[in-house]
Amino acid sequence: MEELLAASAETAMNEICRRAIREGASDIHIEPGRNDVRVRFRRDGLLEERFLLPKHMAEKLSVRCKVMGRMNVAETRVPQDGSTLFSDGDGEYDLRLSVLPSIYGETIVVRILSGQVDFIERHQLGMLPVQESLFLRCLEGRSGLILTTGPTGSGKTSTLYTALKLLNRPEVNIISVEDPVEYRIGGITQVAVNEKAGLTFASGLRALVRQDPDILMIGEIRDRETAEMAVHAALTGHLVLSSLHTNNASQAPLRLMDMGVPAYLLAAALSLVISQRLVRCLCPHCRRQEGSYFQADGCEYCDGTGRRGRTGIFELLEVTGAVREQIRHTAPPSELHRSMKESGQPDMAEAARTAAEEGRIAASDAAWIAGEAEENAGGS
Ligand SMILES: [Zn+2]
């Protein structure tokens, strides 16, 4: 803190970024107020206050941020954004910077895009053994469409990156089109969507297919054109990975049909639909068993919160035999859900309950997931 006060804006900004990276934060918020500048870090999805800096630092920090992000330094009245690569000893981090004029000065938000490195490197998504073996088996397929689904912030991208890391071998050509590229993987050709320059998911994908890929990753299917191309690529000998914004696995086929993909093509192309949520883990240092579940009251290791890190909770719908027929006949999601359970795969609510019984997550979080799953099923 003292060193931050005495430092130049450049040193202070570097130190703030370095600390955020070391603490595993995903975002830095620098917010000028009436009397001071508040610095908060987002970690495991939650904002935490880190420093209060003197008011006079606000302008210097916003100038420094604009220099880092190659923005117009003289402009203070309109929002701006930029990006930079930041080196911190053991790694290079992609920082997305944005400044927004507010009444007490410019608010700065820095997104640390390689922040999920640990999550991906450890291969610890949080799948149950029966889910992980199905996931790995489907990745071995030479063609077909694998989808991850869930709301924003449910960890879909981390799952896709984990899959790519598992598939990354010298003998296969892997190409991705993403918006933005959040995590760089050596040996994979990654293309960033640039709507302003006319490079959309659809146009990027069209170009990608001409580059003789074995495996394609499409960050997200948002429109009919992208959906059709993903299905076509999956049917012509490519393994295609993508994400879709739906609440659960059994709703995904219908969502793609709503976008205009014919049921018979989808039935032939789909191989696996994953749905997921991200939940905070119980702190492994202070959790203790109470009945069939666990409690954590907080300790030094978890800053007194009882939670440390996050885990994914999953459900996996494998598209084979019966499910394929159901999709071909546009069966309602409830029937796909029943087939999933009959195949021995737990649904989201069961997976959450198991995670709570193992002490990975709190019983209250498991109950929340189960309630949400029931609500989503009712709405389908
Ligand atoms: Zn603890």
Residues whose N, C-alpha, C, O or C-beta is under 5 A from the ligand:
A	BS01	ZN	C283 H285 C286 G298 C299 Y301 C302 G306
